[in-house]
Amino acid sequence: MTTSQVRRRTIIFALMNETPKSLDDVTVTPVLRECLKCNYSAVTDQTACPQCGRKMATASSIRGRGIFLIVVGLFLVAFMGGIALFVSNLLADAMKDPTSAKRITDEAATFFAIYLIFGVVIAFGLRSVVIGTWQVIFGKRNKVLIYGMWAILFLIIIAVGFFYGVSK
């Protein structure tokens, strides 16, 4: 019997206010577990994946990760949206001065790149909220959404590279 199984059984008995006569008397209820590495999924009481040996996640731990994704996604959307609004307000004020307006129109490609980065990061945050919501509702991951999130991250990297290429 593994250490985690002993710990889990002790917790179960503590919650039930009973003391087991021996650890062999304790049974662990099998739950749906999913391997985050190889995608193996089964209703089992094993904590290690039988295919790759990595730790398997339960639906409750995946829901916890989903809540974390929702919080991070909302933070990204609010933070980058706030920065975008702040920069837009500064640019609108600067456009009132003819000298600043000329410089701003000369650097239009740079501002486009900056707003492209803002937009992609906001999209990444929204995607995190969608993935987190999926995980909280269903208790499992959606591979299509996760690969889409990696694609958006790749777009962020390309947008940053584009920004540095335009600004030089």
LINKAQUI-V983987 format. One record per residue. N is the residue number from 1. RES is the residue in one small letter. PSI is psi in whole degrees, 0 to 359 (999 if undefined). Layout:
((N & RES & PSI) (N & RES & PSI))
//
This chain:
((1 & m & 134) (2 & t & 164) (3 & t & 321) (4 & s & 325) (5 & q & 321) (6 & v & 315) (7 & r & 315) (8 & r & 317) (9 & r & 323) (10 & t & 318) (11 & i & 317) (12 & i & 315) (13 & f & 326) (14 & a & 321) (15 & l & 329) (16 & m & 358) (17 & n & 36) (18 & e & 156) (19 & t & 123) (20 & p & 150) (21 & k & 322) (22 & s & 163) (23 & l & 339) (24 & d & 341) (25 & d & 346) (26 & v & 136) (27 & t & 143) (28 & v & 132) (29 & t & 125) (30 & p & 140) (31 & v & 162) (32 & l & 124) (33 & r & 149) (34 & e & 133) (35 & c & 128) (36 & l & 348) (37 & k & 305) (38 & c & 2) (39 & n & 16) (40 & y & 137) (41 & s & 134) (42 & a & 158) (43 & v & 110) (44 & t & 164) (45 & d & 2) (46 & q & 142) (47 & t & 343) (48 & a & 142) (49 & c & 131) (50 & p & 343) (51 & q & 315) (52 & c & 347) (53 & g & 355) (54 & r & 163) (55 & k & 137) (56 & m & 144) (57 & a & 142) (58 & t & 169) (59 & a & 324) (60 & s & 323) (61 & s & 326) (62 & i & 323) (63 & r & 321) (64 & g & 319) (65 & r & 325) (66 & g & 318) (67 & i & 318) (68 & f & 317) (69 & l & 320) (70 & i & 314) (71 & v & 314) (72 & v & 318) (73 & g & 315) (74 & l & 322) (75 & f & 314) (76 & l & 315) (77 & v & 313) (78 & a & 316) (79 & f & 310) (80 & m & 325) (81 & g & 319) (82 & g & 317) (83 & i & 317) (84 & a & 317) (85 & l & 320) (86 & f & 313) (87 & v & 320) (88 & s & 319) (89 & n & 317) (90 & l & 318) (91 & l & 322) (92 & a & 320) (93 & d & 321) (94 & a & 332) (95 & m & 346) (96 & k & 333) (97 & d & 125) (98 & p & 324) (99 & t & 315) (100 & s & 323) (101 & a & 321) (102 & k & 316) (103 & r & 321) (104 & i & 317) (105 & t & 331) (106 & d & 332) (107 & e & 29) (108 & a & 323) (109 & a & 323) (110 & t & 316) (111 & f & 324) (112 & f & 316) (113 & a & 320) (114 & i & 314) (115 & y & 332) (116 & l & 317) (117 & i & 316) (118 & f & 314) (119 & g & 319) (120 & v & 321) (121 & v & 321) (122 & i & 319) (123 & a & 321) (124 & f & 318) (125 & g & 317) (126 & l & 321) (127 & r & 322) (128 & s & 321) (129 & v & 318) (130 & v & 314) (131 & i & 316) (132 & g & 319) (133 & t & 318) (134 & w & 313) (135 & q & 323) (136 & v & 318) (137 & i & 312) (138 & f & 345) (139 & g & 19) (140 & k & 167) (141 & r & 156) (142 & n & 112) (143 & k & 323) (144 & v & 315) (145 & l & 322) (146 & i & 317) (147 & y & 326) (148 & g & 323) (149 & m & 321) (150 & w & 324) (151 & a & 319) (152 & i & 321) (153 & l & 320) (154 & f & 320) (155 & l & 324) (156 & i & 316) (157 & i & 318) (158 & i & 319) (159 & a & 319) (160 & v & 317) (161 & g & 320) (162 & f & 318) (163 & f & 314) (164 & y & 329) (165 & g & 323) (166 & v & 323) (167 & s & 347) (168 & k & 999))
//
